[in-house]
Amino acid sequence: MGDRVGKGGDRDSRDGDGDGDGDGDGGMGDIETGGRRWQARYDKAAKRDADFTTLSGLEVDPVYGPPPGAVVPDMERIGWPGEFPFTRGLYATGYRGKPWTIRQFSGFGNARQTNERYKMLLGAGGAGLSVAFDMPTLMGRDSDDPRALGEVGHCGVAIDSAADMDVLFEDISLADVTTSMTISGPAVPIFCMYLVAAERQGAALNVLDGTLQTDIFKEYIAQKEWLFAPNPHLRLIGDLMEYCARNVPRYKPLSVSGYHIREAGATAAQELAFTLADGFGYVELGQSRGMDVDQFAPGLSFFFDAHIDFFEEIAKFRAARRIWARWLRDVYGAKTERAQWLRFHTQTAGVSLTAQQPGNNVVRTAVEALAAVLGGTNSLHTNALDEVLALPGEAAAETALRTQQVIMEESGVVNVADPLGGSWYVEALTDRIDAEAEAIFARIRQMSPDDSMTGGILRGIEDGWFTREIAEASFAYQRQLEKGEKKIVGVNCHTGTVARPLEILRISPEVEREQVALLTERRKERDQAAVQAALAGLTAAARTDENLIPPMLAAARAEATLGEICGALRDEWGDYREPPAF
């Protein structure tokens, strides 16, 4: 096995590797024992039938680490790929076993137009779908709501009812493709419409796979797209977790999102800490429902930003896995590896894209995507060069997709698990981000009346603490840009250009008129009595402790609209206004 070795293990056991030899400080026996454990895992795992040599034909080992006889202090913090604390990745094989899923975020106009884009992306080599919704849908409003005027189809696809979901996935087998949906406030009724569309295709619910964002904490912290006060939203999320555990076990009902926190101006450490703290809050929610953490934690996933500072982002991803595994095991009692795994999707940083010299955005996206891959992402979306100006055009979307494919097929980074593991810089930066995140966790828990992470998050939301922390970080960065201490090519340096203006995708006003007309027609054709009965049933259930997913599914099957479902709950629970933070 040569010098392929590192070391994983149990941070709180006597020697870190569980073999009782007392050499958890990274001694020779410890490294050799860890190497044997890794080899056993690797030998048992399935590998892809692919060429894992360099471009020049050199054979490379699947993992590298300290040479025999080396002494590496705190080696247990680095560990082995596929072994606690998962700093080096969740799988012993790295991407030799399975590459990351290419999941391009897409949605615009109406369901028919977006369906055509999905077929293009899948036909070009995409492996999963990621649905972007328009602003009315994100806010639980129908396309004919007065507040939707001028917004229908502009920042994503308009979805008013299960009938739109039918069109969105027409000729795309939901039983065979993983589907991610980026929506939080009305995530639960949208998911019910997705389930109805799958039922109408004849798909069994227990085979459906994908991820629903659902993360309401980050809405209060950063994105500001909520429907109700926190507690009703947490009830819906708890109901969804329970329902999926019983009926849709492969689907991940909750993707905890740091992406929007980072896009709002947070630092890498803040993004990591706020996101994982939110995740811990959802773990506490599941446990408060009497759910077994080893059963529901594998249904939690994460969504991170890949920003432009290459090594900082890699370190952030590695620290995220390590922190999550440590807390799940030591604080929340998770015993299985799957419950300790942090699986995450990454999107390259939209906020790093520039309207000036937009061709440079291809380079930025490639750097950010490579950082995500070297950090061990499980799935990836790459932004299009024109996304700073509008929704991606078809050619720009294809270039974004090809960026991932070039990295996967040509760069050689899939050949070795965690190729940067053991780098002095990367490991030091990983440790530093880990420590900064722990300091933030301590601050959040100090705000809690009961020392829980949930209590601290809720107090931080009400007091505007998260908003102020992000605003201060954003302001500090902006001052650095204005002083020229930080550089953005084409913005505050190297501003000369020969580039021509881009042709961008524009959404016709006709889309809104057609969507409203279609919605009007569908309302006329449906069984109105069935709709009213289903909405009444949902309202009645909201006044009890009953799980709200079955009555919400009944409303979706009756073709109740998103606005009607959310409106019924708004009437019961009221609206929420954010306390002023400044």
C-alpha positions, 0 to 999 in steps of 0.5 A: 500500500506504500504511502497511501495512508492517513488515519481515521477514528474515534476522537473520544476513544482512548487512542482514536482508532478503536483498536486499543493500542494507545497510539492515537497521536498518529504513531506508526502503528496507528497509521498502519492500522488505519491503512488496513481499515481503509484498504478493507473498506476500499476492497469491499466497495464497488468501483466504476469501470474507468481509467484512473491513470494520469493523462500521461498514463501514470498509475495512481493510488486511490488514496495517499497519506503519510509514509510508513513510520511517519508520526503525524500529531492529531492524525485522527482529525484528518482520518481516512476517506470513508471513516469517522470523522469523514474529513477526507470524505464519506466514501473510501473510494472517493469518486472512483466509486461514484462521481458527484451528481451533475444537478443543474438548477433550472426553471423559468416561464411556465411548466411546459418551457421548463420541461423542455429545458429539463429534457435538454439538460438530461439529454446533454448528460445531466444526472438529476433535476433541480427546480427553480420556482418563481417568486409568487410560488416561493411566497405561496401565491397563485399566479393571479394573485395581485401581488404576483403581477409582473413576477410570474415565471421570471426567476423560476417556473410558475407552479399553481397546482398539481396539474402544473407539476404534471406538465413540469415532469411530463415524459420524465420518469420521477421514479428514475430521476432524482429531483431537488426542489429549492423552496422553503416557505411553501415547500410542504404543499409543493412537495405534496403536489410533486407526490401527486404528480408521481402518483399520476405517473404510476410511481410508488412513493417509496422509490422516489429520490431527491431533496426538498429544501424546506429549511425555514431557519435560513429564511429568517436569517438571510433570504426572508421568504417565509409564510408564517411565524417560526413555530408553525413552520417547524410543525410543518417540517416535523410533520414532513420528516415523520411522513417521509420516514414512513412513506417516502424513505429515499427522499430527503425532506430537508436540505439545510441551506448555507447557500443563501446565507453566504450570498447575503454576505456571510463569511465562510465560517459564518456560512458553515456555522449558521448552517450547521447550527440550523441543522442541529436545530432540525435534529432537535426537532426530530428528537422532540417528536420521538424520532430515532436520530439514526433513522431520520438523520440520514434524511437531512442533507446540506446545500453550500455555496462554493465561493471564489477563495479556492482553498478556503472553500475546500477547507470549509467543506472538509470542516463541515463533514467533521463537525457534523459527524462529531456533533451527531455522535457526541451531542445527539447520540447517533450511532450509525455512520449514515446518521453521522454523514454530512451529504451536501449539494454545492452551487457555485457563487452567484454573488461572485458573478459580475455584469462587467466582462461576464465572460470572466464568469466562466473562469470563476465558475470553473474555479469554484466548481473545482473547489467543491469537487476537491472538497468532496461535494455529493452533487453540484450546480454550476452557474451560467455566465449570464446568470448575473443578468437574467435566467440562463440562456440555453447556450450559457446553460450548456457551457455551465453543464460542460464545465462540470463534465470537463472537470469530471472527465478530463482533469483527473481529480476523480482519480484519488480520494481527497487529493489535498488531504495532509496538505499543511495549508489545507489542514491548518485552514480546515482546523481554523474554520472548525474552531471559528465555527465552534466559537459561533455555536457557543455564542448561539447556545448562550442566547438560548434560554434552555441551552439548546441550539433551537432556542438560540436560533429562535432568539437570534432570529427575534433579536436580529442577531444573525442579520446584524452579523451578516450585514457587518461581514458584508459591509467589511468586505465592501469596504475592502473592495472600495479601498482596492484591498480586495480585487475583482477582475473587470470591476475594480481592476483590469477594467478594459475590455473588448467584450460585446453585450450578451444576448440574455433570456427574457421572459415574455409578458405573455407567459403570465397572461397564459398562466393566469388564463390556464389557472382560471380554466383549471379552476372552472374544470375541477370539482369545487366541492371536493376542493372546499372539503379538502381545504376544510379538512386541512384547516381542521387538522391544523387545529389539532396535533394531527400530521398535516401531510395527508390532508394537504395531499388530499387538497393537492389531489383535488387540484387546490392551488398553492395559494388556496392551501397556503391561504387556509393556513395563513388564515389559521396561523396568521402572517409573520413580520420580522422585528427591525434589526437596525 
